[in-house]
Structures are given as structure tokens and as C-alpha cells.
Amino acid sequence: MRIATFGWGGQRRVGRLSTDGTELTPLALGDRARTRGALALIEALAEGREMPAAAGPRLPVSAVRLQAPLPRPRRNLWCVGRNYRAHAKELAGTIFSGDEKPIDRWPIVFTKVPECVIGPGEAIVLPGRSISEQIDYEAELAVVIGRGGVNIPASRAMDHVWGYTIVNDVTARDVQQRHVQWDLGKSFDTFCPMGPWLVSADELNGQDTRVRCWVNGELRQDGATRDLIFGIPQLIETVSRGITLYPGDLIATGTPAGVGMAMDPPRWLKPGDTVRIEVDGLGVLENPVR
């Protein structure tokens, strides 16, 4: 199934997308629950509740405003760095050239704060040159946890996956390098576009799909998730080691080669740009830059 969070009639709603992707059926979530978007639904399903009934007639997708499916995640998003070999290789010629950590021993894990999430069509806002002049894009498939747990073995990890969405791990590269730890440079307001909806694991094989990114119509990134250095089961096992995962937690799996930082010269995002990300079987996430 595909689940979207959207605005209609001045209110936030959660709905199920039709098979052809043209209509949304609003779901009967309470007023307080639906303000949390699809997170309330995932938590309810994790508790064993039935899928909510329809709460009104179907609506054309073209008539609603899609929002981030998880507009305010329950806590920081888990993110993985350098998880495609080609991306790790391209960074070897950048300011990260002195980092000799073996890329296939342990995943590089960092976080982004929930407040940086925005939805489809919302603007990625550049923070100003006094803060950063090196804003980059990173197209990623994100895993949505459906069943919580701690110390989850890789062999059972996929049992804990509800589904997937797209995120753009927007990054201030100079800030990322300046502070060594990456969280600050990854967490500026608007630096996590998400959407356009969630797709359940029974409809999408996140371990074998394609991630692409265009900037102003130019294809920049094109990678296959089967080429991840650390696959989805290994990432879930790693993140859950001594840390309890909860329904609705997100793990961004890393970005393919083709980021602006690795170009010669680097090509940073600028006002007026448009970033379009597509994941096969999931949809398109597009955001302007201002």
C-alpha cells in the first residue's frame, strides 16, 4: 500500500493512494493523531489495530497538497554515510581525502533532527553565505521501521520494516567538515525533504531498486540499492545494537555517486535550482531551492 500525508480543507489528513496513483482515500484517524501524519498510522498498526476505515470520498491527488509523510518524526533520523563504493571513491578527491577509515568495516552513522523535514514542493532554504556557501544534495532511499526492537539480527531485520520513502539528505559541506561530527551540517531547517509518500515493503523491494537525482533537469546521480556496501538488514542490525528502534523510525541508507561536492569544480545548490529525486516503485520527490 501507499500512504500519504496531505493537506485538505485547512487540515492535515492521512490517506491511502489508489493503485493508479491518481486518488487518495482519507483514513479515519482522530484529529490529534492525524496531526502527526502517517506516524500515527504506523504506530497503530504496530499495536495490532486494524487499518482505519475510509473517512470520506476519494480525492484527486492533483487537488491536495502533499506533505512529508512523517512531517515530524518522533526523533532524529538515522542516516548512513558513504554506503555506495562509487560515492566513497568520489569523496576521496575532496576535503574528505584524509579520512582513511575502511569503508566496509562498520557503517558511518549520523543523525538529522526531526525539525529539518519538509514535504514535496517545499523550498530548500539556503542559510546564507555567512553560515555556509557549500550546500549539496544527496538522494536516498529511507527505510521506515514498522515493528520496534533492540539488538535485531540481520537475519530477522526485514521483519521490522514497514516500508520506504525518499529523503534528500541536504548537506552544508563546509559546516560538515568544520565540526568533524556531521549532525550540524546535516540538520539546518529544510534540509530533509521527504516524500512523496510511504510505500509498504510488500509492494517495493528496497534491496533492489534504483535511486536517481536530477538538478535542473540534469541527471547527477544514478545508483542501485543492490550495490549498497551495507544492505538494509545490516543497517538495522547496526543501529539497533543496544538502541531500541520504534515504529516510525527512519534509516536513510546512503547516497549514490554524483554529489555536487565531487564535481570539478564543485557545483553547489543555488537559488532557483530544482532538485528532483526518483526511486523506482516509490515515486518522485521534487523541491525548489531558494
VEXTI-461510 format. One record per residue (C-alpha): x, y, z. Coordinates in pm, whole numbers, plus 50000, padded with zeros to 5 digits. Layout:
BEGIN
XYZ
...
//
This chain:
BEGIN
500005000050000
500965036349958
500185060450240
500325098350204
500035127550440
498345157350281
496555189950339
492875193350256
490295218250379
492835235250601
493615203050790
496295176450781
495005142450675
496365107750608
495145087150315
495685056150108
496755061349750
494875043849470
496645017749259
496975041748966
498295069349191
495615094749100
493345094449406
493595094349784
491125078850026
491215097650361
491545074650663
489625077750988
492315088651231
491445110851525
492095148151500
495105146251730
496525115251562
496395128551209
498385159451302
501305135151330
500795123250974
501435087150879
503405081651202
500125077251391
499015050751143
502285031251161
502165031251540
498545019551539
499314991051301
502314981251515
499934977751809
497864953151609
494994976151525
493084972851201
493624996250908
491335026250971
488165028850767
487665054750497
486725089050626
485105104350322
485125102649944
488265097949740
490135129649649
492195136649336
495875138149422
496075168649197
493625186849429
495515181949756
498835194149887
501155165349962
503175169150281
506085149550422
504595115450508
506215117950853
506095155850897
507685154551240
509455121551307
509365110151669
513125116051698
516255121651489
516545103251159
519305077351142
521495083150835
524345064050676
527365079350505
529465065750217
527365034750163
527955031949787
531525023949681
531435048349390
530345076349624
533075067749875
535585068149589
534465101949455
534855117449802
538505106349805
539275136149583
537545161549809
538155176750152
537465141950292
540585127750122
542425124550453
539805101750606
541265067150566
538685047950769
537915014650596
534505019050436
533404982950465
534194975650830
531394994851002
528725018450864
529195055650920
526075066251112
524925101551194
521565118351252
519385146951130
516985164851363
513235159951302
512665197251257
514575197850927
511925176950748
509875193250472
507505179050214
507275176849835
507325210549663
508535229349970
511655250449931
515115240550046
516195273650202
519865282650178
521075295450516
523135324850388
526795328150296
527855338250647
526755303350759
527535281550457
528435285650092
528565248450008
525085233250005
524845198849845
522115173549764
522045136149845
519275114049703
518475084649932
516085056249993
514865056850354
513655026550549
510595030750772
510575008151078
507234991051140
507994968951435
510304980151712
513094960851875
516614961352011
519624940551909
517794929751594
519844903851399
520284909751027
518584876350963
515334889851113
515724926551025
513344927550729
510534915950960
510844950251125
510484970650804
507124987150734
508205002550409
510115030550241
510165066950141
512565091249971
514705116850151
517135143050028
519985144850279
520805181250206
524215189850349
526295220850424
529665206250328
531845233450483
529965230550814
530155192550795
533945194450761
534385222451014
532785204051303
534025168651215
530775154351356
528205157351078
524935164751259
525125202851244
525865204550872
523045179950802
520325194851022
519655230450904
516005239850868
514505225050545
517505201650495
515465169550481
512875169250202
510805137450235
508095120750027
506065118949823
504515091150036
505285058050205
505275025050014
504904992850213
507534965650194
505154941350027
504994964549725
508624975549698
511874956349732
514094982849884
517074959849849
516844961049470
515614994049336
517095024249159
517835058949304
518245088449068
518635125949114
518385154948871
519335191348931
517615214848686
516885185148459
520495172848454
520935137048576
523515138148856
523035105549049
522025070748937
522575041149168
521105007349256
520424997749618
521724962749548
525144979849540
524934992449898
528074983950094
525894977050398
522474964250300
519264972150479
519424941950715
522964951150822
521974987450882
519044977551102
521264953651296
523894980851346
521555008851451
519634986251691
522744974051875
521924984952230
519425010752098
515705003552081
514105011451746
510465022151742
507695021151480
508125051051253
511895054051298
513705062050975
517045049750843
518365067950535
520535042750351
523145065050186
523535083149856
524975071949519
527875088749342
527285122049170
527065147449451
527945183549371
530935183349604
532745157449391
532475176849065
535375197048922
534775224449011
532175216549281
528615226049187
526715237849492
522985243749507
521915279449437
518655299149445
516385289749156
517605253649132
515215224249137
516205190349281
514225160349160
514715125749310
513085093949181
513165059049330
511735031649111
508495018449256
508225046949503
507695079549319
509205113949272
510285139749529
510925174449388
511905206249570
512935241249464
515905259349618
515715294949742
//
